[in-house]
Amino acid sequence: MGGPCVLNTNSYPKFVRTKPPTMKPRIPRLCIYTKDVQCITGKSERYSRDLIHTIKKSLNKEPHQVLTVAEFCTYMGIPHESIQHLIIN
């Protein structure tokens, strides 16, 4: 049992260089949140929360239901394509 300890390097996996993984395209988000409304309108967090509440109330949504980007755009009269890049992922 005496003698130096020798590692058998043949049992270790060989590391092979591979291509870096490709980025998956981002799926556009359906829901709009307070931070998104702040970014779009440039208004405060409180104004944005109130605006979302007002839109949900006008659409007869329940408090647990979310507001979609399309509903927000329709209510505000903003083209959907013009705000798509502003929505934070």
N, C-alpha and C positions, 0 to 999 in steps of 0.2 A: 504494500500500500504506500510505500514511500516513493518519493520522486515528485517532480514538478507536475502541476495540474495543466493539462493541455486541452484547449478547446478545439473541437472538431468544427472548423469553419464551413465544411460542406453541408452541415445540417441547417445553417441559417439561410433564409430566403434571399435571393439575389434581388437587389433593387434595380428596376428597369425604368429608365426615363420614358415617360409617356407624355402625350399632349396634355396641356392644361384643360380642365373641363370647360366646355362651352357654356356661356351664360344662357339661362332660359329667358325667353321674352317675358316681361312682366305682364300679368293679367290686370287689365284695368279694374279699378275698384268700383263697386256699385254704390256704396254708401258714402255719404258726405258727413263730415264731422265739424265740430266747432273750429278747430285749427284750420281746416280747409276754407271755411267761410271767412275766417280772419285774413287768410292769405289772399283770397279772391277780392274781398271788399276793402281791405285795408282798415277795417274797423276793429273795435276792441273785442275782447273775449265775451264780455257781457252782452254787447250788441249782437254778436254772432249767435249766442245761445238763445237770445230772445227772437231773433229772426228765424232760426230753425223751429222754435216753438210755435211761432206765428204761422209758418208754412204748414207744419204738421196739423195745426188746428184748422187751417183753411181746407186741408185735404181730408179732414175727419179721420186722422190716424190716431191710434191708441198710443199712450205714452211709451209702451215697450217697442213699438214699431220704429224702424229706422227711416230716414229720409234718403232717397236715392239722388244721385247726381242729376239724372234726367228731370226729376221733379223740381229740384232746386233751380236748374237752368230754365225750365218752363216758367216757373213762378217769377224769376228775376228778369226774364226776357233776354237771357245771355245764350249765344250759340254754344252748344255742348263742346264743340271742337276747340273753341277759344280758351276754355279753362282746363282742358284735359292735362296739359303739362304743368298746371299749378297744383294739381292734387298731389298731396304728399303720400308716398307709398310706405 
